[in-house]
């Protein structure tokens, strides 16, 4: 524990690294207060719909004005505002609000709030954290319309006059983009998660940020001195002099370490004994491509393509997909972009597909199974990817959740049919296009040797592999503590898949929590993987650790780890290895050092 005391220390989710020290500036973001009432007649119902339309029109005009204002400074984030503009007339919000006004005879504010609550129930059932967090975008859009309906103008962040740390219950991406970066030392909120659009923006703006604090807005007074530790996910309120001096020193040390890591971010991840492994990035949105380049990632190892399919009455058309994929590929060129085909389930797909109902969506009609059943949906996406491949020559296709040769053959058959159709239309397709699969279910591991002979590459998706292998629902708070990426069974499955790929002579990548965790990097080298793919912010530090590592040593460490019987023993082994072999890369990071065995108050 750091020396000294504070009035309060809150723990949240660190979403943007760095340490900020300064005065708090509370931004009023209470929910709009509403009046609820029934409409007396059909004539009033029509007027209420017109009033709602006017509020939506004004919200659209306001968002377009903000987009125009920030376009020159933050062009990569305009996509988020486009998404919010689209949401204004999305079925979940617009159509549902109109329906409630008509059928229940209630005022627009009441109907819109009820529509948002209905949407929240749908999103709460979604397993994927990133997609589930998109409900915040629905909330932001609805609150903007409610402001227009009620005439309540909430406080703006654009008028801040001094260097401060922003404290809010929540801020929308539009609000965040209006922050004056030179006056914003840090950013903390009650709500939010790692994958929220606001978190993505704060990372790209290089502002230390902690979210998900639950009660920081109530706990902090404007003008009060606070510390934001974006690495440890902590907010220290009113620290005493001893604790403040500790954080000034920590700020200095971390900034120096960060600069050192950033200076080397463009260097290859080559070990001391000459083994090179590619370090790539996972992305979900077009605007994250900038972070891929800035952090030295060697291409995109996983482009999740689900976002464009959400909150729409119908799936995106071929042209929408084509231009999105093309822009990503052209920015990343000449590095490769691995595009994962649609990985949604019936619990996530909009419109009629939601009506199928899934009592157990994780084991139901999802991912490649859904695409094979809804093959027009699949063909549209494949056409878009193949068209881009013919232009940029730097994309690969990856099928998710393949469990055996039957599914793989069916997916490849459709891909070949689409390819031949494009060729007949005189549309160029990359003749060397690579096709791979994600290894993320135990069945795929068991037949990895057979699958390896049918594809150009493997990508081991550890997030789902852990879930399926250990029968753990990672979003169920009752069993989430059992979600263990270092479980001996998982490590042995990774080795089996990696060995099968290497024996067949195909590249093997690994993505997910295992890849992004610096503590795990030394033993991941021991699998002799060809690449790791992770969130862009993790790339520089993982690269640095690998450059200080030794392949032969890592292979020996892996042998020892594979003999250990529990995840906790594996974790203890890795923590001790980190402290002995890579101390300078870990001693500044409280969360990681907190996992080390402690003897006489010191990590051992």
C-alpha positions in Angstrom: 0.0 0.0 0.0 1.2 3.5 -0.8 2.3 5.6 2.3 -0.1 8.3 3.7 -3.8 8.8 3.9 -6.7 10.3 2.0 -10.3 11.2 2.7 -11.4 8.4 0.3 -9.9 6.0 -2.2 -12.3 4.6 -4.9 -11.6 1.7 -7.2 -13.0 1.6 -10.7 -11.9 0.5 -14.2 -8.7 2.1 -15.6 -9.5 2.7 -19.3 -6.7 5.2 -20.2 -3.2 5.0 -18.7 -1.5 7.7 -16.9 -1.6 9.6 -13.5 -3.3 13.0 -13.2 -3.2 15.2 -10.2 -5.4 18.3 -9.9 -8.6 20.0 -8.9 -11.9 18.3 -9.5 -14.5 19.9 -11.8 -17.9 18.3 -11.4 -19.9 18.3 -14.6 -23.7 18.1 -13.9 -25.0 15.2 -15.8 -28.1 14.2 -13.8 -30.8 12.5 -15.8 -33.4 14.9 -17.2 -36.3 15.2 -14.7 -39.5 14.3 -16.4 -43.2 14.8 -15.9 -45.5 11.9 -16.9 -49.1 12.3 -18.1 -51.7 10.7 -20.3 -52.9 12.4 -23.4 -56.6 13.4 -23.3 -57.5 12.8 -27.0 -56.3 11.5 -30.4 -55.7 15.1 -31.5 -53.3 15.5 -28.6 -51.6 12.2 -29.6 -50.8 13.6 -33.1 -49.5 16.8 -31.6 -47.3 14.8 -29.2 -45.8 12.8 -32.1 -45.1 16.1 -33.9 -43.4 17.4 -30.7 -41.3 14.3 -30.5 -40.3 14.6 -34.1 -39.2 18.2 -33.5 -37.0 17.1 -30.6 -35.4 14.4 -32.6 -34.8 16.9 -35.5 -33.1 19.3 -33.1 -30.9 16.5 -31.6 -29.8 15.5 -35.1 -29.0 19.1 -36.0 -27.0 19.5 -32.7 -25.0 16.3 -33.3 -24.2 17.3 -36.9 -23.0 20.7 -35.7 -20.7 19.1 -33.1 -19.4 16.7 -35.8 -18.7 19.6 -38.1 -16.9 21.5 -35.3 -14.6 18.6 -34.3 -14.1 17.1 -37.8 -10.8 18.8 -38.4 -9.3 17.9 -35.0 -10.8 14.4 -34.5 -11.8 13.0 -37.9 -11.3 9.4 -36.8 -14.2 9.8 -34.2 -16.8 11.2 -36.5 -18.1 7.6 -37.0 -19.3 7.6 -33.4 -21.4 10.7 -34.0 -22.7 9.3 -37.2 -23.8 6.2 -35.2 -25.7 8.4 -32.7 -27.3 10.4 -35.5 -28.5 7.1 -37.0 -29.8 5.9 -33.6 -32.1 8.9 -33.3 -34.5 7.1 -35.7 -33.6 3.6 -34.8 -36.5 1.1 -34.3 -35.6 0.6 -30.7 -36.0 4.3 -29.9 -37.9 6.1 -32.5 -40.4 3.5 -33.7 -41.0 2.2 -30.2 -41.6 5.7 -28.8 -44.1 6.5 -31.5 -45.8 3.2 -30.8 -46.1 3.9 -27.1 -47.5 7.4 -27.7 -50.1 6.0 -30.0 -51.1 2.8 -28.1 -50.8 3.9 -24.5 -51.7 7.6 -25.0 -48.7 8.8 -23.0 -46.5 11.9 -23.4 -43.3 11.7 -25.5 -40.9 11.9 -22.5 -42.6 9.0 -20.8 -42.8 7.0 -24.0 -39.1 7.6 -24.8 -37.9 6.7 -21.3 -40.0 3.5 -21.5 -38.5 2.7 -24.9 -35.0 3.0 -23.4 -35.9 0.7 -20.5 -37.1 -1.9 -22.9 -33.8 -1.6 -24.9 -31.9 -2.0 -21.6 -33.6 -5.3 -20.9 -32.6 -6.6 -24.4 -29.0 -5.5 -24.1 -28.6 -6.9 -20.5 -29.1 -10.4 -21.9 -26.2 -10.1 -24.3 -23.1 -12.0 -23.4 -20.5 -10.0 -25.3 -19.2 -7.1 -23.1 -18.5 -4.8 -26.0 -21.9 -5.2 -27.6 -23.7 -5.1 -24.2 -21.9 -1.8 -23.4 -23.5 -0.2 -26.5 -26.6 0.5 -24.4 -24.8 3.5 -23.2 -25.0 5.0 -26.7 -28.8 4.5 -26.6 -28.9 6.3 -23.3 -26.8 9.2 -24.6 -29.1 9.7 -27.6 -32.3 9.4 -25.6 -31.1 12.0 -23.0 -30.3 14.5 -25.8 -33.8 14.2 -27.1 -35.3 14.4 -23.6 -33.3 17.7 -23.1 -35.1 19.1 -26.2 -38.5 17.8 -25.1 -38.2 19.4 -21.6 -36.1 22.5 -22.4 -33.5 21.5 -19.7 -30.0 22.5 -20.8 -27.5 20.6 -18.8 -24.0 22.0 -18.1 -21.5 21.9 -21.0 -17.9 20.7 -20.8 -16.8 23.1 -23.5 -16.6 26.2 -21.3 -14.0 25.0 -18.8 -11.5 27.8 -18.1 -8.7 26.1 -16.1 -6.8 22.8 -16.0 -9.0 20.4 -14.1 -10.0 16.7 -13.7 -13.5 16.1 -15.1 -15.8 14.3 -12.6 -19.2 13.2 -13.9 -21.8 10.5 -13.6 -21.3 9.8 -17.3 -20.3 11.7 -20.4 -21.4 11.0 -23.9 -18.9 10.7 -26.7 -20.2 14.0 -28.1 -19.5 15.6 -24.7 -16.0 14.0 -24.5 -15.1 15.2 -28.0 -15.9 18.8 -26.9 -13.4 18.6 -24.0 -10.6 21.1 -24.3 -7.7 18.6 -24.2 -5.2 21.2 -23.0 -7.4 22.0 -20.0 -8.4 18.4 -19.1 -5.9 16.7 -16.8 -8.0 13.6 -16.2 -11.4 12.1 -16.5 -13.5 10.0 -14.0 -17.1 8.8 -14.1 -19.6 6.7 -12.1 -20.6 4.7 -15.2 -18.8 3.2 -18.2 -16.6 0.3 -19.1 -13.4 -0.5 -21.1 -15.2 -0.9 -24.4 -17.5 2.2 -24.2 -17.1 4.8 -26.9 -16.2 7.4 -24.3 -13.3 5.2 -23.0 -12.0 4.7 -26.6 -12.0 8.4 -27.1 -10.1 9.2 -23.8 -7.5 6.7 -24.8 -7.0 8.2 -28.2 -6.8 11.7 -26.6 -4.2 10.4 -24.1 -6.2 11.6 -21.0 -5.8 9.4 -17.9 -9.3 8.0 -17.1 -11.1 5.8 -14.6 -14.7 4.8 -15.1 -17.2 2.6 -13.4 -16.6 4.2 -10.0 -20.3 4.1 -9.1 -20.3 7.0 -6.6 -17.4 9.4 -7.5 -19.7 12.1 -8.5 -21.4 12.2 -5.1 -18.1 11.7 -3.2 -16.1 14.6 -4.8 -16.6 18.3 -4.4 -15.6 20.7 -7.2 -12.2 22.3 -6.4 -11.1 19.3 -4.2 -7.7 17.9 -5.0 -7.8 14.4 -6.4 -5.5 11.9 -8.0 -6.5 9.7 -11.0 -4.4 6.6 -11.5 -5.4 5.2 -14.9 -3.1 2.3 -14.6 -4.5 0.9 -11.3 -8.0 2.2 -11.8 -8.0 4.3 -8.7 -9.2 7.7 -7.7 -7.7 9.2 -4.5 -9.7 12.0 -3.0 -8.0 14.7 -0.8 -4.7 12.9 -0.3 -2.4 14.1 2.6 1.1 15.5 1.8 2.8 12.1 2.1 0.4 10.3 -0.2 0.5 13.3 -2.7 4.3 13.2 -2.8 4.1 9.4 -3.5 1.8 10.0 -6.5 3.9 12.9 -7.8 6.9 10.5 -7.8 4.7 7.7 -9.3 3.5 10.1 -12.0 7.1 11.0 -12.9 8.3 7.4 -12.9 5.4 6.1 -15.0 5.7 8.9 -17.5 9.4 8.1 -18.0 8.6 4.4 -18.4 5.8 5.2 -20.8 8.1 7.4 -22.9 10.7 4.7 -23.0 8.2 2.1 -24.1 6.7 4.4 -26.7 10.1 5.1 -28.2 10.5 1.4 -28.9 6.9 0.7 -30.0 7.8 0.6 -33.7 10.6 -1.9 -33.2 9.9 -5.6 -33.9 9.1 -7.9 -31.0 12.4 -9.9 -31.3 13.8 -11.8 -28.4 17.4 -11.7 -27.2 18.1 -14.9 -29.0 16.6 -13.8 -32.3 13.0 -15.1 -32.3 10.5 -12.7 -33.8 6.8 -12.7 -33.1 4.3 -10.3 -34.6 2.3 -8.2 -32.2 -1.0 -7.2 -33.8 -4.1 -5.4 -32.6 -7.8 -6.3 -32.0 -10.2 -3.6 -33.2 -14.0 -3.2 -33.2 -14.5 0.2 -34.8 -13.0 2.2 -37.6 -11.7 4.9 -35.3 -9.5 2.5 -33.4 -7.2 2.2 -36.4 -5.4 5.3 -35.3 -4.4 3.6 -32.0 -3.2 0.6 -33.9 -0.7 2.7 -35.8 0.3 4.9 -32.9 1.1 2.0 -30.7 3.2 0.1 -33.1 1.0 -2.8 -33.9 1.9 -4.8 -36.9 -1.5 -5.0 -38.5 -4.9 -6.0 -37.3 -5.0 -9.6 -36.0 -8.8 -9.5 -35.3 -11.3 -7.1 -36.8 -14.6 -7.8 -35.1 -17.3 -6.9 -37.6 -20.5 -7.0 -35.4 -21.0 -3.4 -34.7 -22.5 -2.4 -38.1 -25.2 -5.1 -37.6 -26.5 -3.7 -34.3 -29.6 -1.6 -33.7 -30.8 -1.9 -37.3 -34.1 -3.1 -38.7 -32.1 -4.8 -41.5 -28.5 -5.9 -41.7 -26.1 -3.5 -43.4 -25.9 -3.8 -47.2 -22.9 -4.8 -49.2 -21.7 -1.2 -50.0 -21.8 -0.2 -46.3 -19.6 -3.1 -45.4 -17.4 -2.7 -48.4 -16.5 0.9 -47.6 -15.9 0.2 -43.9 -13.6 -2.7 -44.6 -11.8 -0.9 -47.4 -11.1 2.2 -45.2 -9.6 0.0 -42.5 -7.5 -2.0 -45.0 -6.2 1.1 -46.8 -5.2 2.8 -43.5 -3.4 -0.3 -42.2 -1.7 -1.1 -45.6 0.8 -2.7 -46.1 0.2 -4.6 -42.9 -2.5 -7.3 -42.9 -6.1 -7.0 -41.6 -7.7 -10.2 -40.5 -11.5 -9.8 -40.8 -13.6 -12.1 -38.7 -16.9 -12.9 -40.2 -20.1 -12.2 -38.3 -19.9 -13.5 -34.8 -23.4 -12.7 -33.5 -26.1 -14.9 -32.0 -29.8 -14.8 -32.3 -29.8 -12.9 -29.0 -27.9 -10.0 -30.6 -29.2 -9.8 -34.2 -31.9 -7.1 -34.6 -35.4 -7.3 -36.0 -37.0 -10.7 -36.7 -33.9 -12.7 -35.7 -34.5 -11.6 -32.1 -37.9 -13.3 -32.2 -36.3 -16.7 -32.6 -35.6 -16.7 -28.9 -32.6 -18.5 -27.3 -32.8 -20.1 -23.9 -29.0 -20.6 -24.0 -27.6 -18.2 -26.6 -23.9 -19.2 -25.9 -24.7 -22.7 -27.1 -27.4 -21.8 -29.6 -27.7 -20.4 -33.1 -24.7 -18.0 -33.3 -21.6 -17.2 -35.1 -20.8 -19.5 -38.1 -23.9 -21.5 -37.4 -26.1 -18.5 -37.8 -24.2 -17.5 -41.0 -24.6 -21.0 -42.5 -28.4 -20.9 -41.8 -28.8 -17.3 -42.9 -26.5 -17.7 -45.9 -27.7 -14.5 -47.7 -26.5 -12.5 -44.7 -23.2 -14.5 -44.9 -22.8 -14.0 -48.7 -23.3 -10.2 -48.4 -20.5 -9.9 -46.0 -18.2 -12.3 -47.9 -18.8 -10.3 -51.1 -17.8 -7.1 -49.3 -14.6 -8.7 -47.9 -13.6 -10.3 -51.2 -14.1 -7.0 -53.2 -11.8 -5.2 -50.8 -9.2 -8.0 -51.1 -9.0 -7.5 -54.8 -8.2 -3.8 -54.3 -5.9 -3.7 -51.2 -4.5 -7.2 -51.3 -3.9 -7.1 -47.5 -7.0 -8.7 -46.0 -7.6 -12.2 -44.6 -10.9 -13.9 -43.8 -11.4 -15.7 -40.5 -14.4 -17.9 -39.6 -15.3 -18.0 -35.9 -16.5 -20.8 -33.7 -15.6 -23.6 -36.1 -16.1 -26.9 -34.3 -15.2 -29.4 -37.0 -14.6 -30.1 -40.7 -18.3 -30.2 -41.6 -18.8 -26.5 -40.7 -15.5 -25.5 -42.2 -16.3 -27.2 -45.5 -19.8 -25.6 -45.6 -18.3 -22.1 -45.0 -15.6 -22.6 -47.6 -18.1 -23.8 -50.1 -20.2 -20.6 -49.8 -17.0 -18.6 -49.9 -15.9 -20.2 -53.1 -19.4 -19.7 -54.7 -19.3 -16.0 -53.8 -15.7 -15.8 -55.2 -16.8 -17.4 -58.5 -19.8 -15.1 -58.7 -17.6 -12.0 -58.4 -15.1 -13.3 -60.9 -18.0 -13.8 -63.4 -19.0 -10.2 -62.8 -15.4 -9.2 -63.7 -14.7 -8.0 -60.1 -11.2 -8.7 -59.0 -10.5 -10.9 -56.0 -7.2 -11.4 -54.3 -6.0 -14.8 -55.8 -3.8 -15.3 -52.7 -6.5 -14.5 -50.2 -5.8 -16.5 -47.0 -8.7 -18.2 -45.1 -8.3 -19.1 -41.5 -10.4 -20.1 -38.5 -10.7 -19.3 -34.8 -9.9 -22.1 -32.4 -12.3 -21.3 -29.6 -14.3 -24.4 -28.7 -12.8 -27.6 -27.3 -14.0 -29.7 -30.2 -11.8 -27.6 -32.6 -8.8 -28.2 -30.3 -9.5 -32.0 -30.4 -9.4 -32.0 -34.2 -6.9 -29.2 -34.7 -4.6 -31.5 -36.7 -7.4 -32.2 -39.2 -8.5 -28.6 -39.4 -4.9 -27.4 -39.9 -4.8 -29.2 -43.2 -7.8 -27.3 -44.6 -6.9 -23.6 -43.7 -4.2 -21.1 -44.1 -3.9 -20.0 -40.5 -5.2 -20.5 -36.9 -6.2 -17.8 -34.4 -6.7 -19.2 -30.9 -9.5 -17.2 -29.3 -8.9 -17.6 -25.6 -11.8 -15.7 -24.3 -14.4 -18.1 -25.6 -12.1 -21.1 -25.3 -12.0 -20.5 -21.5 -15.7 -20.1 -21.3 -16.5 -23.3 -23.2 -13.8 -25.4 -21.8 -14.5 -24.5 -18.2 -18.3 -24.2 -18.6 -18.2 -20.7 -17.2 -20.5 -17.9 -18.1 -18.1 -15.0 -17.9 -20.8 -12.4 -17.4 -22.6 -14.4 -14.6 -21.4 -12.8 -11.3 -22.0 -16.0 -9.4 -19.4 -17.9 -11.4 -17.2 -15.2 -13.0 -14.5 -15.8 -10.4 -14.0 -19.3 -11.9 -13.1 -17.8 -15.3 -9.4 -18.6 -15.3 -7.3 -18.1 -18.4 -4.4 -19.8 -16.7 -6.3 -23.0 -15.9 -4.0 -25.9 -16.8 -6.6 -27.3 -19.2 -6.6 -24.0 -21.1 -2.8 -23.9 -21.4 -2.7 -27.5 -22.6 -5.4 -26.8 -25.2 -3.4 -23.8 -26.5 -0.3 -26.0 -26.8 -2.2 -28.7 -28.6 -3.6 -26.2 -31.1 -0.3 -24.4 -31.6 1.5 -27.7 -32.1 -1.0 -28.9 -34.7 -0.7 -25.6 -36.6 3.1 -25.7 -36.5 3.2 -29.4 -37.6 1.0 -28.5 -40.6 3.2 -25.5 -41.5 0.5 -22.8 -41.0 0.9 -19.6 -38.9 -0.8 -19.6 -35.4 -1.9 -16.5 -33.6 -3.4 -16.0 -30.2 -5.9 -13.3 -29.2 -7.9 -12.5 -26.1 -7.1 -11.9 -22.5 -4.0 -14.1 -22.5 -2.4 -12.2 -25.3 -2.9 -8.7 -23.8 -1.6 -9.5 -20.3 2.1 -8.5 -20.0 2.5 -11.0 -17.1 1.8 -13.9 -19.5 4.1 -12.8 -22.3 7.1 -14.8 -21.3 5.3 -18.2 -21.4 3.3 -17.4 -24.5 6.7 -17.2 -26.2 7.2 -20.8 -25.2 4.3 -21.9 -27.4 6.4 -20.6 -30.4 3.4 -18.7 -31.8 3.7 -16.6 -34.9 1.7 -13.6 -33.6 -0.2 -12.2 -30.6 -3.2 -9.9 -31.1 -4.5 -7.6 -28.4 -6.0 -4.2 -27.7 -3.8 -1.5 -29.2 -2.9 0.1 -25.9 -1.2 -3.2 -24.7 1.1 -3.5 -27.7 4.1 -1.3 -26.7 4.5 -2.9 -23.3 4.2 -6.5 -24.5 6.7 -5.7 -27.2 9.2 -4.4 -24.7 8.9 -7.5 -22.4 9.4 -9.8 -25.4 12.5 -7.9 -26.5 13.9 -8.5 -23.1 13.0 -12.2 -23.1 14.7 -15.3 -24.4 12.9 -18.0 -26.4 14.8 -21.0 -25.1 14.2 -19.7 -21.5 10.5 -19.3 -22.3 10.2 -22.8 -23.6 11.7 -24.1 -20.3 9.4 -22.0 -18.3 6.4 -23.3 -20.3 7.4 -26.9 -19.6 7.4 -26.1 -15.9 4.1 -24.3 -16.0 2.4 -27.2 -17.9 3.3 -29.4 -14.9 1.5 -27.2 -12.4 -1.9 -28.4 -11.2 -3.9 -25.2 -10.6 -4.4 -21.7 -12.1 -3.2 -20.1 -8.8 0.0 -22.0 -8.9 0.6 -20.9 -12.5 -0.1 -17.3 -11.5 2.3 -17.5 -8.6 5.0 -18.9 -10.9 4.5 -16.1 -13.4 4.5 -13.4 -10.8 7.8 -14.7 -9.4 9.2 -14.9 -12.9 8.1 -11.3 -13.6 9.7 -10.0 -10.4 13.0 -11.9 -11.0 13.4 -11.5 -14.7 11.4 -8.4 -15.8 11.3 -6.3 -12.6 11.5 -2.9 -14.2 8.5 -3.7 -16.4 6.2 -4.6 -13.5 7.2 -2.9 -10.2 5.4 0.4 -11.1 2.1 -1.4 -11.8 0.1 -1.9 -8.6 -2.5 -4.3 -10.0 0.1 -6.7 -11.3 2.3 -6.5 -8.2 -0.8 -7.1 -6.1 -0.9 -10.6 -7.6 2.6 -11.4 -6.4 3.4 -13.5 -3.3 4.4 -11.1 -0.6 7.1 -11.7 2.0 7.9 -9.0 4.6 5.9 -6.5 2.7 7.8 -6.9 -0.6 6.8 -8.8 -3.7 9.0 -11.9 -4.1 
